[in-house]
Amino acid sequence: MSAKAEVFVAGLDELAAGERRIIVAEDKSIGVFNTGSRIVAVLNICPHAFAPVCLGKLGGTTLPSKPGQFIWGQENEILRCPWHGWEFDLHSGECLTDRRRLKRFPVVIRDDRIYVEV
C-alpha cells in the first residue's frame, strides 16, 4: 500500500466560508470547500451520473421540523449536482435522497495552510 501524498490547496485565509477550490491531484479532480465549520474535500464526480458535482450550487436544506414549519439550516454544507440536482451533505458525503455518497478525502490544516491527502 502506498503512502498518501499531501497536496497543498490554499492558505486558510484564502478560502472563506461558502467558497471552494477545485484542484487536480494524482489525476483526480477534487473540490475543497469551506462550509464555515470545516474544510472538506470530495471527488469531483457525482455518484449518480458522473457529473462534475463540485461545480454545483452550495447551499442549505430544510431541517426536521413540526408539520407546517420550515426550518432552514446547514448553509454551505449542501452541494447540489449541476446536472440533475441531486443534493449531498458535504460533512458526511451522503446523498439527501439516495444511498449513494460522495468520495471524500482527508484534509489536513497545518500552519494555516490547507492540504488534501490523496
C-alpha positions in Angstrom: 0.0 0.0 0.0 1.5 3.4 -1.0 1.6 6.3 1.4 -0.9 9.1 0.9 0.5 12.4 -0.5 -0.4 15.7 0.9 -1.4 18.2 -1.8 -1.4 21.9 -1.0 -4.7 23.7 -1.7 -4.5 27.2 -0.3 -3.9 29.3 2.8 -6.7 29.0 5.3 -7.4 32.8 4.9 -7.7 32.3 1.1 -10.8 30.1 1.4 -13.7 31.9 3.0 -16.9 30.3 4.3 -19.0 29.2 1.3 -16.1 29.2 -1.1 -14.5 26.3 -3.0 -11.3 25.4 -4.8 -11.1 22.7 -7.4 -7.6 21.1 -7.7 -6.2 18.2 -9.7 -4.1 15.8 -7.7 -2.9 12.4 -8.9 -5.1 12.6 -11.9 -8.2 13.3 -9.7 -10.3 16.4 -9.8 -11.1 17.3 -6.1 -13.3 20.0 -4.7 -12.2 21.6 -1.5 -14.9 23.5 0.4 -15.1 25.7 3.4 -18.5 25.1 4.9 -18.0 27.6 7.7 -17.4 25.0 10.3 -14.9 22.8 8.5 -12.9 22.3 5.4 -13.9 19.2 3.3 -12.6 17.6 0.2 -14.6 15.5 -2.2 -14.0 13.8 -5.6 -15.5 15.9 -8.4 -17.7 13.1 -9.7 -21.3 12.7 -8.9 -22.1 9.1 -8.0 -25.4 9.3 -9.8 -24.4 10.2 -13.4 -20.7 11.1 -13.1 -21.2 14.9 -13.5 -18.6 17.4 -12.2 -20.5 17.7 -8.9 -18.2 20.3 -7.4 -19.3 22.9 -9.9 -22.8 22.7 -8.4 -24.6 25.2 -6.2 -23.6 25.3 -2.5 -26.5 26.0 -0.1 -28.5 24.6 2.7 -31.7 22.5 3.3 -34.8 22.3 5.4 -34.2 20.6 8.7 -36.6 18.2 10.6 -39.4 20.3 12.0 -43.0 20.3 13.0 -45.8 20.0 10.4 -46.3 23.3 8.6 -43.0 24.6 9.9 -39.9 25.0 7.7 -36.5 25.5 9.4 -33.6 26.2 7.2 -30.1 25.0 8.1 -26.8 23.5 7.0 -26.0 26.6 4.9 -22.8 26.0 2.9 -23.0 22.3 3.7 -25.3 21.0 0.9 -23.8 20.6 -2.6 -26.3 20.3 -5.5 -25.1 18.5 -8.6 -25.4 20.8 -11.6 -26.7 18.1 -13.9 -29.7 16.6 -12.1 -30.0 18.5 -8.8 -29.0 15.6 -6.5 -28.0 17.1 -3.1 -25.2 15.9 -0.9 -24.2 16.7 2.6 -20.5 17.7 2.4 -19.8 16.8 6.0 -20.9 13.1 5.6 -20.8 12.7 1.8 -24.3 11.3 1.9 -27.0 12.0 -0.7 -30.1 13.5 0.9 -32.4 11.2 -1.1 -30.5 8.1 -2.0 -27.9 5.7 -0.6 -25.1 6.9 -2.8 -22.3 9.1 -1.4 -19.5 11.4 -2.5 -16.0 10.1 -2.1 -14.3 12.2 0.5 -10.6 12.8 1.1 -8.9 13.6 4.4 -8.0 17.3 4.9 -5.0 18.5 7.0 -4.6 22.0 8.2 -1.1 22.8 9.3 0.4 26.3 9.8 -2.8 27.9 8.5 -2.4 26.0 5.2 -4.9 23.5 3.7 -3.7 20.2 2.4 -5.7 17.2 1.0 -4.4 13.7 1.4 -4.6 11.8 -1.9 
